[in-house]
Amino acid sequence: SALWAGRARPLRLSDSRCASRRLRSVGGGGDGDLVTVSHEALRALATHPLEQLVGRDAERSTYVLEVAASEVSAIGTQPAHSLAEIFDVEAHPHASTHVAQELLARLGKDVAAYAIDYSGKRTPQLLSLQPEDLAECVQKACLPGRRHDSLFGPSRLDTALKKLAELEKSLAELRERDDATATADVRRAVAVANCAPSASSSRDELAFALRQLAGHEARIRFPHLSVQLLSNGAEAALSAANPTLSPGRIDGLLQLVAVVMLRTSRRAFLAAAISDVRGLRDDLELKVHEQARLQEAAGRAQHQASAAQEQAKRSVLELQHRASALAARLTTRRFTVRSGGAP
């Protein structure tokens, strides 16, 4: 207490028991309407961070297409329909015991149920980087400088690389827009919380700003605002820190801070997606180059042809796993936030 004698105490977190907060889009009403995000944009930002880029409907998406999981036959092996397809231990002497039979029967039911469930699932795949596209990229590999377009247009490799370049550019542009918007919103939130002087400022707000300058009122910074989202007493704490803030203004301020936090957290999704795009592009070019060298060697030595074919299968499988992981990341969903319907 001696430390703060004669000085204003900074805004503190009174508790962290707030289980949920309801966000409103632009036009939600009240004198604290600071959020400028539309309902659809807010819903996407809160539930599917990259929907703004990928699109809500996968059938019309620029980058992602949803297909039945059973159709993606080259992604590893398809699930077994019976336990015997995985391992058969019926002939083992210990498999005849009652406990073993019960356990094997349960495992068999689980395997069959998973196969049925898997056949009905839909999985995201990258356009121009589906299994057949990647297989053709690798199997028809040519060394750099010898690759040429077909009579009917660019090769699938060139199309795939172009699509990845477009995707990386779109991700980077969205990240830049988020950075600019979040930076502006942080400044606006701090200005509102501290009653930054303006032509429309009231006498009470100007008096509060002067008391801040004199050190009699603590300045509210953005970290102070962001942690208040965790508190059930956030409204009371902000009102005590700045008595000129109306209840509606405090509510709008907390809404704005929540949107900023959602937008900045999306940056992590974007950074991971950009890293995956670059990794897939580099891996695709590397594997195509390696396959081209193997095919040239196989042309000179017939005994190396089988090795080239096996390497091609492994390369295609690895690329498909990376492409599927990227598609899944682009369609990722936040399960800690749910849509509450239209405003």
Secondary structure by P-SEA (a helix, b strand, c coil): cccccccccccccccccccbbbbbccccccccccccccaaaaaaaacccccccccccccccccccccccccccccccccccccccccccccccccccaaaaaaaaaaaaaaaaaaaaaaabbbbbbccccaaaaaaaaaacccccccccccccccaaaaaaaaaaaaaaaaaaaaaaaaaaaaaaaaaaaaaaaccccccccaaaaaaaaaaaaccbbbbcaaaaaacccccaaaaaaaaacccccaaaaaaaaaaaaaaaaaaaaaaaaaaaaaaaaaaaaaaaaaaaaaaaaaaaaaacccaaaaaaaaaaaaaaaaaaaaaaaaaaaacccccccccccc
